[in-house]
Amino acid sequence: LADGSVVELNRGAVVTERFTSGERRVRLERGEAHFKVAKDTSRPFVVEAAGVAVRAVGTAFNVRLESAAVEVLVTEGKVSVAAEAGRRMPDDGQRTTDDGAELEGENGLPSAGLRPLASATFVAAGERTLVLLAPAAPAPQVHTMSPAEIEARLAWQPRLLDFTNAPLPEIVAEFNRRNPVRLTLGDASLAELRLSATFRSDNVEGFVRLMASDFGMRAEWRGENEILLV
């Protein structure tokens, strides 16, 4: 983003942003995103999802918008999570996302003049909370997560996979754990192949091209979500 903050979007996620001299605001329209916020004490960073606001100065956290709830998981620092009261959405200036959903206001964001946050819940690193969107929902509870639980929850994020003399089935299993497209080995002899290499976890196609060019494998698509390597 313009302030140096970094947003990673899970597949299908949509965000819009509006930065002013006093606030950095991002609206999560749908899906899931991870935010690593550049520190700026003069301009809080606010992520809004379905009227739930996550406010931070310099930290890292994950927000997932579901049909009935907003989940917030903090990986660094601390954030406050609250419903924003009395928001008035403008009636004009609407636009749409790529799937035709309407967004209100300039850049798909609400107009200025928001009331203060109410009933804030504070969430620190290693903790998560779930804000239910029902009118009479109970107050959100904060739960501590283990490093393993956090890693599993954020497995969708692209990262470097570093393998040293690793068997091919282990590499395939790691790609399959992190991607919707699954790799399958169609020849038992391929299990004996070992590799030392580094791959981006979301670069399945690059991995398949390497197998074809350097090891003479053939890739066959089976439907939309499976690649058979033979």
N, C-alpha and C positions, 0 to 999 in steps of 0.2 A: 504494500500500500504506500501512499504518498509519504507517510510519516516513518517508513522503515519497518512497520509491523508486517508480519507474514501470516497469510491465511492459506491453509491447506483444505481443499474441498474434497469430501468423499464423493463418490460417483453419484451424479444427479443433483448435487446440492446447488443452490442459487443464493447469492448474497448481493446486496446493494449497499452503497456507502454514502455518507454525507459528513464531511469534515468541516468544522467551523473554527473560529479563533478560540472558542471556549470548550469545544467537545469534539471527540472523534466517535462517530456513531456508525455502526454497521448493522444492517438488518438481515437476519437469516430467514429467507422466504420459505425454504424447504430444505430438508436433508440434514446433513451433518458437516461441521467444519471445526478445524482446530486453529486456534489463534495464538500467535506468539507476539506479544505486544511490546512495542518500543516504549521505553519509559519516558513520560512527559508529565510531570506533576501538575503543570498548568492546564492540561487538557485530558480529562479522564477518557478512557476508552470504554464505550458501551456497546455491547452486542444485544440486540433485541430480537426475540423470537416469540411470536404470538402474544405480544404484550408483556412478556417476561424479560426483564433487563438484567444483564450480567455486566457489572461495572468493575473496571480494573485500571491501574495506572501502568504498571510494568509487570507482566506475568505471562503465564501460558495456560490455556484451558481449552477444553473441548465442549461444544454445544451440539446437542442433537434434538431436532424438532420432530416429535411424533404427533400422531393424530390427537392424542389425549394428554400429552405431557411434554415437558421440556427437561432434558437431562443435561446437567452441567458436571463436568469432571475436571478438576484442577490438577495440573502437573507441575506448575511452578508458582510460587507466591500465594496470593489470596485474592478472592473476588467477593463482591456482595451480589446476592441474587434477590430480586424483588419484582412484584407486579407493579407496573406503572399505572397510577390512578388517573382518571379523568382525561384520557387521551382523546383529542378531537381530530378525526381524520377529515381532510378537505374533500369536497365533493367533486372538484374538477382536477384536471391535470393527470388523469389516469393514463397508465400505459400497461403493457402486458409483458410477461416473461416469454421465453421461447415456446412454452407449452400453452400459451393463451390465457394464463391466469392474470387477473387484473391487479395492478399495484397502484396505490393511491399516492398522490402528492408528487412533489418534485423528486426526481430520481427514485421514485417508488418508496419514499420515506415520508413520515408524518411531518406536519408543519411544526414550527417552533412553539414555545410557550407551554412546555410540558410541566405538569405538577411534579413535586419532589417524589422520589421513590418512597414506598411505604413498606413496612414489615420486612426489612431486609434480613436475609439469612447469609451468614458468612461461611465461605467454603475455602479451606486451605489446601495446600499441596497434598496429594494423596487421598483426597476426599471427593465424594460425589453427592449430588442431591438431585431429587426428581420433583419437579413442580407440576402438579396435576392441574389441568386447565378447566376442570369443572367448576361452576360457580361456588359450590359449597364444599370444595375440596379441603382436606386438612392441611395444616401448615407443613411445608416440606421438612424432611428430616435429613440430617447430614450423616453419611456413612463413610468409614475409613476403608480404603481398598488396599490390598497387598500389591507389591510391585508386579507380581505375576498376573493378577487380575487387571491391572492397568494396561500391561503389555497386551493382553488378550483383547481388551476392549478397544485398543487403538491399533490393532493389527492391520487395519485398512490403510494406515498412513504409509506412503512410499518411504523406503529406507534402503540403505546399501546392505546387501547380503554378501558376506565375505566367507568364502569356502576354501579350505586347505585340504587337499587330497580327500575330498568328500565323495562318497558314492553317489551315483546319479539318482537313485531313488530318494536319498535324503534331500537333494537339491530340488527335485520335482515336488516332494512333499512340502517344502518351505514355500515354493511358489503357489501351490494349491491352497495353502493356509491363508494366503494374503490376497488372492485374486478370484473373481467370479468365473474366469475361464480356467478349466482344469486340464492338467497335463496327464496323459496316461502312457505308460511304456507298453508297447505291443510286442516286445521281444524279450524273453527272459535273460538273454545274454547281455542286454544293455545294463543290467544291474551290476555287472562287474566293472563298468566304466567309472573312473574316478577323475575329478576335476579340481583344479586350484584356480579360482577366478572370483571376481567381484561383479555382482549384478545389481541393478535397481530392482526392488521387489515388484514394481509394477510393469517392468519391461519384459513381459512374457514373450512378445513377438521377437524381440532382440535375442533372447535366449534360444528360441526355436531356430532363428536364422543361423546362429552359431553352431547349433547341433547339425544343421543341414550342411553348412559350408565346411566345417572342420572335421566332422565325423561321419559324413555321408548319410545321415539319417533322412527319412522322409516324413513330412508332417501331413497328416490327414485330419481335416475338420470333421467332427461328428456332431451335427447340429450346430447351435450357436455358442455353446459353452464348453466344448471339449475338443482337445487336440490330441490325436494319437501319434506317438513317435515310434517309428519302426525302422 
